[in-house]
Amino acid sequence: MADTDRLRPAIHPVYPRLLCAYLHEKGFSNEAIFEGTRLQWEQLLGEHRYLSLEQVSRLERRAVALTGTPWLGLEIGAATSVSAHGPLGYAVVSAPDLRAVLKVVARFVEVRFQLVELSFEEDEREGRLTLHEKVDLGDMREFNTGSILGTYFQLVDTVTSRRLRDARIQVPFPAPPWADRYSERLSCPVTFGAEHLTITLPKAVLDTPCLTADPGLHRTALRDCEHQLKQLQSGGPLSQRIGIELLDGDGDYPTLEQMADRFAMSPRTLIRKLKTEGTRYQELLDDVRGELAAWYLLETTVPVERIAERLGYQDPSNFSRTFQRWFGVTPRQMRQSANKNRSNANTCSSSAPNSRNASARFNR
């Protein structure tokens, strides 16, 4: 697994939009919501590129801090409408029964959230939907697990004739002080400290018909999901493929002309295609540099001067000014704050092995 997997585009932008809308309803301003996140409301609305775990995690942490609600992911998932999930949501509501719903979710979760894999298994007694993390969700595991749980039950309640609470839930994090919130919200037994998120249902429940079943719509929605899945597996939109190319460039940042050549098109065509996706090459380059800068500062011990050099800034002071424009703090202030938080928590970063690897790669 690459050191920078947390920086790769993986989350559909509709979900951070919905989180921001929730915070707006609670009375928080854009200035308060986006402080320190390097995201903007206009950017989320105007662009359709997938966001990285690192980007969305900053927003999620900010949301939890503002609301004082550590189980906020569960609340957000439960409040998300079916239509927000696009073709995946329509494939769910048009499915014939709950078994088909679970199979659809397992197959097509990647079209909205590419950080996990879902598997559905069934035996003579029960069916199990199990989540496997493709990328370590780290300190945002509870938020994202809660969001998936809230979404699952919201979907089931939408398509069935009764609130199905015959499930057994296992979640992959220790029981928090607010553990009762989960059993209260989900109305079924919840076991903490499991290896994976697992939803287990009696076999008889799987035959529950969907009130919203629609064979024609189901075929169309499945076809749309397959199309989106193939597009994502091939790299996604051009802006996303360029972002990945820059992220994987190991410090090599080509000019617009060089990047156009890599994609076998003229610079003018590249500019035009990116414009239709609501972005520019320089914006993509700045995004990647900013995300890498924050990652190296937080996850490695590489000196700031070396980070600046690696990201193409010959003048460290220019890098520092640019970084402060991105995040509202200097590189050293961000690192000092992160180190202080780790010290107060009396724990080590879960990505320490990757940090050592990244430092070694810088210094080779």
C-alpha positions as semicolon CSV with decimal commas, in nm:
position;residue;x (nm);y (nm);z (nm)
1;M;0,000;0,000;0,000
2;A;0,135;0,341;-0,093
3;D;0,228;0,580;0,186
4;T;-0,008;0,841;0,045
5;D;-0,323;0,633;-0,003
6;R;-0,509;0,873;0,230
7;L;-0,448;1,146;-0,030
8;R;-0,599;0,965;-0,327
9;P;-0,946;1,073;-0,448
10;A;-1,198;0,826;-0,304
11;I;-1,513;0,997;-0,167
12;H;-1,796;1,141;-0,375
13;P;-1,829;1,517;-0,307
14;V;-2,200;1,490;-0,224
15;Y;-2,116;1,356;0,124
16;P;-1,900;1,646;0,244
17;R;-2,164;1,877;0,093
18;L;-2,433;1,711;0,302
19;L;-2,216;1,736;0,613
20;C;-2,173;2,110;0,551
21;A;-2,547;2,152;0,489
22;Y;-2,612;1,980;0,824
23;L;-2,374;2,226;0,995
24;H;-2,542;2,518;0,817
25;E;-2,874;2,405;0,961
26;K;-2,716;2,404;1,306
27;G;-2,628;2,770;1,260
28;F;-2,256;2,747;1,180
29;S;-2,110;2,983;0,921
30;N;-1,890;2,879;0,630
31;E;-1,601;3,057;0,797
32;A;-1,639;2,843;1,109
33;I;-1,701;2,519;0,918
34;F;-1,403;2,541;0,684
35;E;-1,148;2,689;0,924
36;G;-0,823;2,496;0,883
37;T;-0,971;2,247;0,633
38;R;-0,836;2,398;0,309
39;L;-1,181;2,346;0,159
40;Q;-1,441;2,601;0,052
41;W;-1,819;2,579;0,016
42;E;-1,810;2,717;-0,339
43;Q;-1,544;2,462;-0,430
44;L;-1,751;2,172;-0,298
45;L;-2,057;2,292;-0,488
46;G;-1,882;2,375;-0,813
47;E;-1,650;2,078;-0,855
48;H;-1,741;1,714;-0,903
49;R;-1,405;1,555;-0,833
50;Y;-1,386;1,290;-0,565
51;L;-1,215;1,402;-0,243
52;S;-0,946;1,221;-0,050
53;L;-0,980;1,071;0,296
54;E;-0,737;1,332;0,425
55;Q;-0,948;1,620;0,290
56;V;-1,277;1,483;0,419
57;S;-1,124;1,385;0,754
58;R;-1,028;1,746;0,820
59;L;-1,388;1,847;0,760
60;E;-1,523;1,563;0,975
61;R;-1,294;1,652;1,265
62;R;-1,403;2,012;1,239
63;A;-1,770;1,910;1,239
64;V;-1,729;1,696;1,550
65;A;-1,543;1,979;1,726
66;L;-1,810;2,235;1,638
67;T;-2,107;2,020;1,737
68;G;-1,950;1,839;2,032
69;T;-2,109;1,520;1,893
70;P;-1,856;1,234;1,860
71;W;-2,125;1,007;1,710
72;L;-2,201;1,265;1,440
73;G;-2,136;1,018;1,157
74;L;-2,430;0,809;1,271
75;E;-2,655;1,116;1,272
76;I;-2,542;1,227;0,925
77;G;-2,594;0,881;0,774
78;A;-2,944;0,854;0,919
79;A;-3,034;1,197;0,776
80;T;-2,909;1,127;0,422
81;S;-3,184;1,075;0,165
82;V;-3,178;0,789;-0,083
83;S;-3,146;1,026;-0,378
84;A;-2,814;1,155;-0,243
85;H;-2,655;0,822;-0,336
86;G;-2,724;0,871;-0,707
87;P;-2,769;0,559;-0,924
88;L;-2,671;0,343;-0,625
89;G;-2,963;0,484;-0,427
90;Y;-3,206;0,426;-0,712
91;A;-3,080;0,069;-0,756
92;V;-3,149;0,013;-0,385
93;V;-3,502;0,156;-0,374
94;S;-3,606;-0,031;-0,690
95;A;-3,468;-0,371;-0,576
96;P;-3,719;-0,656;-0,530
97;D;-3,623;-0,753;-0,172
98;L;-3,378;-0,690;0,109
99;R;-3,140;-0,961;-0,015
100;A;-3,109;-0,779;-0,347
101;V;-3,055;-0,450;-0,162
102;L;-2,757;-0,593;0,025
103;K;-2,608;-0,742;-0,291
104;V;-2,641;-0,410;-0,474
105;V;-2,476;-0,217;-0,191
106;A;-2,192;-0,470;-0,169
107;R;-2,120;-0,456;-0,541
108;F;-2,147;-0,084;-0,602
109;V;-2,035;0,090;-0,282
110;E;-1,720;0,196;-0,468
111;V;-1,911;0,434;-0,695
112;R;-1,959;0,660;-0,392
113;F;-1,699;0,555;-0,132
114;Q;-1,383;0,385;-0,258
115;L;-1,209;0,341;0,078
116;V;-1,390;0,019;0,168
117;E;-1,507;-0,311;0,023
118;L;-1,833;-0,476;0,122
119;S;-1,904;-0,847;0,097
120;F;-2,239;-1,022;0,137
121;E;-2,252;-1,386;0,245
122;E;-2,548;-1,607;0,323
123;D;-2,588;-1,949;0,484
124;E;-2,887;-2,156;0,594
125;R;-2,946;-1,938;0,903
126;E;-2,843;-1,580;0,830
127;G;-2,690;-1,325;0,595
128;R;-2,388;-1,108;0,672
129;L;-2,276;-0,779;0,523
130;T;-1,910;-0,721;0,614
131;L;-1,697;-0,412;0,557
132;H;-1,322;-0,429;0,494
133;E;-1,113;-0,112;0,496
134;K;-0,895;-0,073;0,188
135;V;-0,730;0,228;0,351
136;D;-0,678;0,265;0,726
137;L;-0,952;0,506;0,836
138;G;-0,754;0,591;1,149
139;D;-0,910;0,839;1,388
140;M;-1,206;0,882;1,152
141;R;-1,305;0,515;1,174
142;E;-1,593;0,581;1,411
143;F;-1,728;0,871;1,206
144;N;-1,726;0,677;0,879
145;T;-1,845;0,351;1,033
146;G;-2,130;0,535;1,202
147;S;-2,218;0,707;0,876
148;I;-2,235;0,374;0,693
149;L;-2,453;0,224;0,968
150;G;-2,687;0,522;0,971
151;T;-2,712;0,508;0,592
152;Y;-2,785;0,134;0,590
153;F;-3,075;0,160;0,834
154;Q;-3,210;0,470;0,662
155;L;-3,215;0,281;0,331
156;V;-3,381;-0,025;0,484
157;D;-3,646;0,186;0,654
158;T;-3,718;0,354;0,321
159;V;-3,775;0,038;0,118
160;T;-3,944;-0,198;0,366
161;S;-4,286;-0,203;0,528
162;R;-4,151;-0,194;0,883
163;R;-3,844;-0,085;1,076
164;L;-3,620;-0,390;1,049
165;R;-3,434;-0,416;1,375
166;D;-3,361;-0,789;1,378
167;A;-2,995;-0,721;1,302
168;R;-2,684;-0,778;1,512
169;I;-2,415;-0,515;1,468
170;Q;-2,040;-0,546;1,526
171;V;-1,824;-0,234;1,494
172;P;-1,444;-0,209;1,462
173;F;-1,368;0,036;1,741
174;P;-1,373;0,018;2,122
175;A;-1,690;0,109;2,310
176;P;-1,684;0,489;2,364
177;P;-1,846;0,665;2,659
178;W;-2,143;0,741;2,431
179;A;-2,191;0,376;2,324
180;D;-2,559;0,387;2,426
181;R;-2,622;0,632;2,141
182;Y;-2,566;0,349;1,893
183;S;-2,810;0,102;2,045
184;E;-3,066;0,381;2,093
185;R;-3,039;0,504;1,736
186;L;-3,019;0,160;1,572
187;S;-3,260;-0,021;1,808
188;C;-3,060;-0,343;1,792
189;P;-2,764;-0,501;1,976
190;V;-2,425;-0,342;1,903
191;T;-2,096;-0,515;1,990
192;F;-1,782;-0,300;2,001
193;G;-1,419;-0,393;1,941
194;A;-1,478;-0,627;1,645
195;E;-1,229;-0,678;1,366
196;H;-1,469;-0,553;1,097
197;L;-1,804;-0,378;1,070
198;T;-2,057;-0,659;1,028
199;I;-2,436;-0,647;0,996
200;T;-2,595;-0,989;1,053
201;L;-2,959;-1,059;0,966
202;P;-3,180;-1,369;1,005
203;K;-3,228;-1,547;0,673
204;A;-3,606;-1,498;0,682
205;V;-3,562;-1,120;0,695
206;L;-3,368;-1,126;0,367
207;D;-3,688;-1,220;0,183
208;T;-3,863;-0,902;0,298
209;P;-4,006;-0,738;-0,017
210;C;-3,932;-0,377;-0,100
211;L;-4,237;-0,152;-0,117
212;T;-4,059;0,059;-0,377
213;A;-3,962;-0,229;-0,610
214;D;-3,957;-0,131;-0,977
215;P;-3,802;-0,382;-1,223
216;G;-3,759;-0,130;-1,505
217;L;-3,597;0,133;-1,286
218;H;-3,383;-0,136;-1,124
219;R;-3,238;-0,247;-1,458
220;T;-3,165;0,112;-1,558
221;A;-3,005;0,198;-1,222
222;L;-2,788;-0,115;-1,229
223;R;-2,671;-0,025;-1,579
224;D;-2,580;0,327;-1,460
225;C;-2,393;0,184;-1,160
226;E;-2,196;-0,052;-1,383
227;H;-2,104;0,238;-1,612
228;Q;-1,986;0,453;-1,321
229;L;-1,790;0,165;-1,170
230;K;-1,606;0,097;-1,496
231;Q;-1,528;0,468;-1,536
232;L;-1,383;0,485;-1,184
233;Q;-1,184;0,166;-1,230
234;S;-1,029;0,318;-1,541
235;G;-0,915;0,622;-1,343
236;G;-1,222;0,844;-1,338
237;P;-1,255;1,194;-1,492
238;L;-0,951;1,358;-1,652
239;S;-0,896;1,594;-1,357
240;Q;-0,886;1,297;-1,121
241;R;-0,643;1,105;-1,341
242;I;-0,415;1,407;-1,360
243;G;-0,432;1,448;-0,982
244;I;-0,328;1,086;-0,934
245;E;-0,047;1,130;-1,187
246;L;0,082;1,430;-0,990
247;L;0,043;1,250;-0,659
248;D;0,239;0,950;-0,783
249;G;0,505;1,166;-0,949
250;D;0,749;1,143;-0,656
251;G;0,834;1,512;-0,672
252;D;0,813;1,538;-1,051
253;Y;0,571;1,815;-1,144
254;P;0,542;1,845;-1,523
255;T;0,435;2,160;-1,701
256;L;0,090;2,178;-1,857
257;E;0,247;2,103;-2,196
258;Q;0,426;1,797;-2,061
259;M;0,112;1,669;-1,891
260;A;-0,089;1,715;-2,209
261;D;0,170;1,509;-2,393
262;R;0,137;1,231;-2,134
263;F;-0,235;1,215;-2,205
264;A;-0,184;1,229;-2,581
265;M;-0,360;1,560;-2,636
266;S;-0,271;1,919;-2,715
267;P;-0,234;2,174;-2,431
268;R;-0,539;2,357;-2,566
269;T;-0,747;2,038;-2,550
270;L;-0,627;1,968;-2,195
271;I;-0,725;2,319;-2,085
272;R;-1,066;2,285;-2,247
273;K;-1,140;1,944;-2,094
274;L;-1,038;2,058;-1,747
275;K;-1,254;2,367;-1,784
276;T;-1,558;2,149;-1,852
277;E;-1,481;1,974;-1,522
278;G;-1,463;2,308;-1,340
279;T;-1,091;2,327;-1,276
280;R;-0,751;2,429;-1,415
281;Y;-0,416;2,252;-1,426
282;Q;-0,258;2,496;-1,180
283;E;-0,541;2,432;-0,933
284;L;-0,482;2,057;-0,955
285;L;-0,110;2,110;-0,902
286;D;-0,169;2,336;-0,601
287;D;-0,415;2,086;-0,453
288;V;-0,165;1,801;-0,474
289;R;0,120;2,009;-0,337
290;G;-0,092;2,131;-0,046
291;E;-0,214;1,783;0,045
292;L;0,137;1,638;0,023
293;A;0,279;1,925;0,228
294;A;0,030;1,866;0,511
295;W;0,080;1,489;0,497
296;Y;0,460;1,512;0,518
297;L;0,436;1,759;0,804
298;L;0,190;1,548;1,004
299;E;0,307;1,198;0,922
300;T;0,686;1,230;0,890
301;T;0,974;1,402;1,065
302;V;1,124;1,540;0,743
303;P;1,247;1,900;0,792
304;V;1,032;2,178;0,649
305;E;1,313;2,289;0,416
306;R;1,332;1,941;0,265
307;I;0,956;1,929;0,219
308;A;0,963;2,264;0,039
309;E;1,240;2,142;-0,190
310;R;1,057;1,818;-0,261
311;L;0,743;2,007;-0,360
312;G;0,931;2,230;-0,602
313;Y;0,981;2,538;-0,381
314;Q;1,343;2,650;-0,394
315;D;1,275;2,927;-0,140
316;P;1,145;2,788;0,196
317;S;1,000;3,126;0,288
318;N;0,789;3,123;-0,030
319;F;0,669;2,776;0,061
320;S;0,582;2,894;0,413
321;R;0,378;3,188;0,280
322;T;0,193;2,964;0,035
323;F;0,126;2,705;0,305
324;Q;-0,013;2,971;0,537
325;R;-0,247;3,084;0,260
326;W;-0,366;2,723;0,223
327;F;-0,412;2,631;0,589
328;G;-0,405;2,955;0,788
329;V;-0,095;2,846;0,985
330;T;0,273;2,810;0,903
331;P;0,423;2,465;0,839
332;R;0,602;2,467;1,173
333;Q;0,287;2,571;1,359
334;M;0,094;2,281;1,203
335;R;0,365;2,031;1,300
336;Q;0,399;2,170;1,652
337;S;0,024;2,154;1,706
338;A;0,010;1,795;1,582
339;N;0,300;1,693;1,806
340;K;0,135;1,860;2,105
341;N;-0,190;1,674;2,041
342;R;-0,008;1,342;2,017
343;S;0,178;1,415;2,337
344;N;-0,142;1,506;2,521
345;A;-0,307;1,188;2,400
346;N;-0,002;0,989;2,514
347;T;-0,014;0,784;2,198
348;C;0,164;0,741;1,867
349;S;0,033;0,795;1,520
350;S;-0,115;0,478;1,374
351;S;0,078;0,548;1,054
352;A;0,424;0,551;1,218
353;P;0,567;0,268;1,001
354;N;0,461;0,457;0,687
355;S;0,615;0,773;0,830
356;R;0,953;0,607;0,863
357;N;0,925;0,480;0,508
358;A;0,839;0,828;0,382
359;S;1,134;0,983;0,567
360;A;1,368;0,723;0,423
361;R;1,235;0,792;0,072
362;F;1,302;1,165;0,116
363;N;1,658;1,107;0,233
364;R;1,767;0,840;-0,010
